[in-house]
Amino acid sequence: MLFQKDEIALRRMRDDMYDYQLMAKWLTDEKVLEFYEGRDNPFPLERIIETYKPIIRGNELIVACIFYYRNVPIGYLQYYALNDLPETDRQLYYLDKTNNVYGIDLLIGETNYWNQGIGTKMLSAVIEYIFEQLQAVKIVIDPDVSNARAIRCYEKCGFVKVKLLTAHQLHEGQHSDCWLMAINRKKSLH
Ligand SMILES: CC(C)(COP(=O)(O)OP(=O)(O)OC[C@H]1O[C@@H](n2cnc3c(N)ncnc32)[C@H](O)[C@@H]1OP(=O)(O)O)[C@@H](O)C(=O)NCCC(=O)NCCS
């Protein structure tokens, strides 16, 4: 377990069928795909294994995690140090410095858990973990401009919009704009 806080827990994704099947369930659900990967881009089991096995077994540039709410696995979260990304990926964020800057992506795959404040609780706990345990100075996240729920959730967690990233991602056949949102480590954290 990476951490457990109140009703929320986060653990690393495992190289086993249970986790692959969870991900395949979530990333073939049109309601989820509309906001993550795209409805024209589903990930059935074989593709999940092909995509996530190397991440789980690899050199951990990206840390893939499953998160729980009241002991039920409900979603996926990944984080990564921007400095570990290839130069071309890092440049997409237009940041002057990327030392100790982390990026996060997440989805609640069980859609009946949306809009209940769980994403905000989860992300707030992850922010605390990354700042305190990984000595991060900044965390960034890049929601599509049209994803109002995600943007609102991130603002509730303390992220602020920093820069409009034009045509940042290819989503359902369109190059769509995203907000670069960031949160800085509080000066009081050592
Ligand atoms: C984005 C996500 C993680 C947020 O988690 P969540 O638990 O649903 O979010 P919360 O309930 O904590 O907060 C959502 C906020 O957005 C608001 N909201 C919901 N739909 C909205 C909309 N269409 N427009 C504006 N605000 C909206 C909610 O009212 C709530 O704000 P409030 O507490 O001020 O009322 C989750 O919805 C999810 O996984 N969505 C699908 C995948 C996705 O979008 N991933 C993010 C890719 S960047």
The ligand as a Gaussian input file, in Angstrom:
#p B3LYP/6-31G(d) Opt

LIG

0 1
 C      -12.450000      13.670000     -12.897000
 C      -12.769000      12.790000     -11.703000
 C      -11.497000      12.118000     -11.195000
 C      -13.318000      13.699000     -10.589000
 O      -13.665000      12.914000      -9.488000
 P      -15.121000      13.094000      -8.815000
 O      -15.113000      12.313000      -7.577000
 O      -16.157000      12.786000      -9.832000
 O      -15.127000      14.678000      -8.519000
 P      -15.661000      15.435000      -7.208000
 O      -17.023000      14.921000      -6.885000
 O      -14.622000      15.364000      -6.160000
 O      -15.726000      16.928000      -7.740000
 C      -16.409000      17.235000      -8.940000
 C      -16.864000      18.683000      -8.945000
 O      -17.234000      19.031000     -10.279000
 C      -18.564000      19.488000     -10.297000
 N      -19.122000      19.106000     -11.575000
 C      -19.597000      17.917000     -11.979000
 N      -19.984000      17.973000     -13.259000
 C      -19.744000      19.236000     -13.669000
 C      -19.940000      19.925000     -14.892000
 N      -20.449000      19.306000     -15.964000
 N      -19.578000      21.231000     -14.953000
 C      -19.059000      21.853000     -13.890000
 N      -18.843000      21.254000     -12.700000
 C      -19.197000      19.962000     -12.605000
 C      -19.220000      18.814000      -9.106000
 O      -20.408000      19.490000      -8.737000
 C      -18.092000      18.941000      -8.083000
 O      -17.949000      20.250000      -7.618000
 P      -18.633000      20.773000      -6.212000
 O      -18.119000      19.883000      -5.132000
 O      -18.159000      22.187000      -6.099000
 O      -20.113000      20.638000      -6.396000
 C      -13.844000      11.702000     -12.052000
 O      -15.088000      12.332000     -12.309000
 C      -13.450000      10.877000     -13.259000
 O      -12.660000       9.966000     -13.125000
 N      -14.012000      11.198000     -14.446000
 C      -13.765000      10.401000     -15.664000
 C      -12.316000      10.397000     -16.139000
 C      -11.691000      11.782000     -16.139000
 O      -12.313000      12.772000     -16.483000
 N      -10.424000      11.818000     -15.734000
 C       -9.666000      13.036000     -15.699000
 C       -8.924000      13.240000     -16.950000
 S       -7.956000      14.741000     -16.832000

